[in-house]
Every structure is written in C-alpha cells, then in structure tokens.
Amino acid sequence: MNKTRLEAFSDGVLAIIITIMVLEIKVPHGAEWSQLRPLLPTFLSYLLSFVYVGIYWGNHHHLLHSLKNISSAIIWANLSLLFCLSLIPFATGWMGENEFASNTVFLYGIVLLSCSITFFILQKAVEQHRRDIKQLKTALNSLDKKGIASTIANICALPLAYVSIIISGVIFVAIAIVWLVPDKNIERALMEGEE
C-alpha cells in the first residue's frame, strides 16, 4: 500500500489538533493589556503543546520518509499515535484553564507519555517493515536511546506534578528541547542504504 494517504491523513489530523488548541484561547472582551494576564496560563500551555505537536510532526515525517509503502502494522501504529496526539488539546485546555493545577499537569504528563510510547511502537513497526536497510536500524537505535530517556523523564514528571508543578514543567520543556531538531540519521541511513 502506498504511504501517501497515510501521510496526508496524519498531516490533516495534526493540523486539526493545532487548530482545536488555538481555539481554546478566548479573546478578552476589553482592550486593556491587563486583560491578557488571565490568558497567560492558557497561552503557555498552548505554546508547549504546539511545540510538542510540531516535534511529533517533524519526527513522524522523517520516520515515514524511510518508507516506500506501508503495512497494516504501520497503519494501526500510526492510528494509535494519532489517537494519543488527539488528546493533547483536551489536556492542554484543562491545564491552561486551571492554571497548572497538579491534577491537570499529571494528566498532561500521561498524555505526553502515551504519545511517546505510541511513537516508539510506530518506530518499531517501521523498523520491522524496512529490515532491508541495516543502516536504518542503526539510525533508529539512536532514536531509541532518546526515546527511552524521554520516557523515563516523563514518568518522573508524573509524581512530581504533586510535589512541584515547576519541576514537572521544566522536565516537559527539557524533553521538548531534546527532540526539537529531528534526527538526520534516518536520512543518512537511507542514502547509504541505497548506494
């Protein structure tokens, strides 16, 4: 099966996720700068989530770039990832609306953790599908290390939401920074594998 429909569908879902998130930022009824202050938690949660969705979009693109066609396993793994990503607007809205209350930060961490796990599953489905390129397996192993470290950090952030939401927030931001630049090893491995 051709990968084009999977990429187009995934891009559409991610665009809708971002659109839903931005709609959570309500326009104030007045024109004073002070009326923007209550929106700050909502905007900060939106900003963090926008970065995460962007990171997933970029890494998803690089991962699917390694495919010429797709399998049923890849379709279902991709749908699982999209399901988890589609929960980000709810967690983002709840967290921003309640000014980062502990329960909301905890739920946000659960959603990020589920996204991380389902991306790992998609990565393994792609790796299984492209066993013909040894260099790709090596490239994906470097993603595994980053993914495992991020998952452990995310798990640590969960109970810390009840100790210090600032520490949990710093962990979420640190994870995002680690993933901000997509790994170019996949592209290099594909070029080497085709030689």
Contacts in CASP RR format, 6 or more apart in sequence:
PFRMAT RR
TARGET T0000
AUTHOR 0000-0000-0000
METHOD contacts of the structure
MODEL  1
MNKTRLEAFSDGVLAIIITIMVLEIKVPHGAEWSQLRPLLPTFLSYLLSF
VYVGIYWGNHHHLLHSLKNISSAIIWANLSLLFCLSLIPFATGWMGENEF
ASNTVFLYGIVLLSCSITFFILQKAVEQHRRDIKQLKTALNSLDKKGIAS
TIANICALPLAYVSIIISGVIFVAIAIVWLVPDKNIERALMEGEE
1 69 0 8 1.000
1 70 0 8 1.000
1 71 0 8 1.000
1 75 0 8 1.000
2 69 0 8 1.000
2 70 0 8 1.000
3 64 0 8 1.000
3 67 0 8 1.000
3 68 0 8 1.000
3 69 0 8 1.000
3 70 0 8 1.000
6 64 0 8 1.000
6 70 0 8 1.000
6 74 0 8 1.000
6 75 0 8 1.000
6 78 0 8 1.000
7 61 0 8 1.000
7 64 0 8 1.000
10 60 0 8 1.000
10 64 0 8 1.000
10 78 0 8 1.000
10 82 0 8 1.000
11 57 0 8 1.000
13 82 0 8 1.000
13 85 0 8 1.000
13 86 0 8 1.000
14 53 0 8 1.000
14 54 0 8 1.000
14 56 0 8 1.000
14 57 0 8 1.000
14 60 0 8 1.000
14 82 0 8 1.000
14 85 0 8 1.000
17 53 0 8 1.000
17 85 0 8 1.000
17 86 0 8 1.000
17 88 0 8 1.000
17 89 0 8 1.000
18 50 0 8 1.000
18 53 0 8 1.000
20 89 0 8 1.000
21 46 0 8 1.000
21 49 0 8 1.000
21 50 0 8 1.000
21 53 0 8 1.000
21 88 0 8 1.000
21 89 0 8 1.000
21 92 0 8 1.000
21 93 0 8 1.000
22 46 0 8 1.000
24 42 0 8 1.000
24 46 0 8 1.000
24 89 0 8 1.000
24 92 0 8 1.000
24 93 0 8 1.000
24 96 0 8 1.000
24 97 0 8 1.000
25 39 0 8 1.000
25 42 0 8 1.000
25 43 0 8 1.000
25 46 0 8 1.000
26 39 0 8 1.000
26 42 0 8 1.000
28 35 0 8 1.000
28 36 0 8 1.000
28 38 0 8 1.000
28 39 0 8 1.000
29 35 0 8 1.000
41 95 0 8 1.000
41 96 0 8 1.000
41 97 0 8 1.000
41 98 0 8 1.000
41 99 0 8 1.000
41 100 0 8 1.000
42 93 0 8 1.000
42 96 0 8 1.000
42 97 0 8 1.000
44 96 0 8 1.000
45 92 0 8 1.000
45 93 0 8 1.000
45 95 0 8 1.000
45 96 0 8 1.000
45 100 0 8 1.000
45 108 0 8 1.000
46 92 0 8 1.000
46 93 0 8 1.000
46 96 0 8 1.000
48 92 0 8 1.000
48 172 0 8 1.000
48 173 0 8 1.000
48 176 0 8 1.000
49 88 0 8 1.000
49 89 0 8 1.000
49 91 0 8 1.000
49 92 0 8 1.000
51 176 0 8 1.000
51 180 0 8 1.000
52 88 0 8 1.000
52 112 0 8 1.000
52 115 0 8 1.000
52 176 0 8 1.000
53 85 0 8 1.000
53 88 0 8 1.000
55 176 0 8 1.000
55 179 0 8 1.000
55 180 0 8 1.000
56 81 0 8 1.000
56 85 0 8 1.000
56 115 0 8 1.000
56 119 0 8 1.000
58 182 0 8 1.000
59 119 0 8 1.000
59 143 0 8 1.000
59 179 0 8 1.000
59 182 0 8 1.000
59 183 0 8 1.000
60 81 0 8 1.000
60 119 0 8 1.000
60 122 0 8 1.000
61 182 0 8 1.000
62 182 0 8 1.000
62 183 0 8 1.000
62 184 0 8 1.000
62 186 0 8 1.000
62 187 0 8 1.000
63 122 0 8 1.000
63 123 0 8 1.000
63 126 0 8 1.000
63 186 0 8 1.000
64 126 0 8 1.000
65 186 0 8 1.000
65 187 0 8 1.000
65 190 0 8 1.000
66 126 0 8 1.000
66 130 0 8 1.000
66 133 0 8 1.000
66 136 0 8 1.000
66 186 0 8 1.000
66 189 0 8 1.000
66 190 0 8 1.000
67 74 0 8 1.000
67 126 0 8 1.000
67 129 0 8 1.000
67 130 0 8 1.000
70 129 0 8 1.000
71 125 0 8 1.000
71 129 0 8 1.000
73 125 0 8 1.000
73 128 0 8 1.000
73 129 0 8 1.000
74 122 0 8 1.000
74 125 0 8 1.000
74 126 0 8 1.000
74 129 0 8 1.000
77 118 0 8 1.000
77 121 0 8 1.000
77 122 0 8 1.000
77 124 0 8 1.000
77 125 0 8 1.000
78 122 0 8 1.000
80 118 0 8 1.000
80 121 0 8 1.000
80 122 0 8 1.000
81 115 0 8 1.000
81 118 0 8 1.000
81 119 0 8 1.000
81 121 0 8 1.000
81 122 0 8 1.000
83 118 0 8 1.000
84 111 0 8 1.000
84 114 0 8 1.000
84 115 0 8 1.000
84 117 0 8 1.000
84 118 0 8 1.000
85 115 0 8 1.000
87 111 0 8 1.000
87 114 0 8 1.000
88 111 0 8 1.000
88 115 0 8 1.000
90 111 0 8 1.000
91 104 0 8 1.000
91 107 0 8 1.000
91 108 0 8 1.000
91 109 0 8 1.000
91 110 0 8 1.000
91 111 0 8 1.000
92 108 0 8 1.000
94 104 0 8 1.000
94 107 0 8 1.000
94 108 0 8 1.000
95 101 0 8 1.000
95 104 0 8 1.000
95 105 0 8 1.000
95 107 0 8 1.000
95 108 0 8 1.000
96 104 0 8 1.000
98 104 0 8 1.000
100 165 0 8 1.000
101 165 0 8 1.000
102 161 0 8 1.000
102 162 0 8 1.000
102 165 0 8 1.000
103 161 0 8 1.000
105 161 0 8 1.000
105 165 0 8 1.000
105 168 0 8 1.000
105 169 0 8 1.000
106 158 0 8 1.000
106 161 0 8 1.000
106 162 0 8 1.000
108 172 0 8 1.000
109 154 0 8 1.000
109 157 0 8 1.000
109 158 0 8 1.000
109 161 0 8 1.000
109 168 0 8 1.000
109 172 0 8 1.000
110 158 0 8 1.000
112 154 0 8 1.000
112 172 0 8 1.000
112 175 0 8 1.000
113 151 0 8 1.000
113 154 0 8 1.000
113 155 0 8 1.000
113 158 0 8 1.000
116 147 0 8 1.000
116 150 0 8 1.000
116 151 0 8 1.000
116 154 0 8 1.000
117 151 0 8 1.000
120 144 0 8 1.000
120 147 0 8 1.000
120 151 0 8 1.000
123 140 0 8 1.000
123 143 0 8 1.000
123 144 0 8 1.000
126 140 0 8 1.000
127 136 0 8 1.000
127 137 0 8 1.000
127 140 0 8 1.000
130 136 0 8 1.000
131 137 0 8 1.000
133 189 0 8 1.000
133 190 0 8 1.000
133 193 0 8 1.000
134 193 0 8 1.000
135 188 0 8 1.000
135 189 0 8 1.000
135 190 0 8 1.000
135 192 0 8 1.000
135 193 0 8 1.000
136 186 0 8 1.000
136 189 0 8 1.000
136 190 0 8 1.000
136 193 0 8 1.000
138 185 0 8 1.000
138 189 0 8 1.000
139 183 0 8 1.000
139 185 0 8 1.000
139 186 0 8 1.000
139 188 0 8 1.000
139 189 0 8 1.000
140 186 0 8 1.000
142 183 0 8 1.000
142 185 0 8 1.000
143 183 0 8 1.000
143 185 0 8 1.000
143 186 0 8 1.000
146 178 0 8 1.000
146 179 0 8 1.000
146 183 0 8 1.000
149 178 0 8 1.000
150 175 0 8 1.000
150 178 0 8 1.000
150 179 0 8 1.000
153 171 0 8 1.000
153 174 0 8 1.000
153 175 0 8 1.000
154 171 0 8 1.000
154 172 0 8 1.000
154 175 0 8 1.000
156 171 0 8 1.000
157 167 0 8 1.000
157 168 0 8 1.000
157 169 0 8 1.000
157 171 0 8 1.000
157 172 0 8 1.000
158 168 0 8 1.000
160 167 0 8 1.000
160 168 0 8 1.000
160 171 0 8 1.000
161 168 0 8 1.000
END
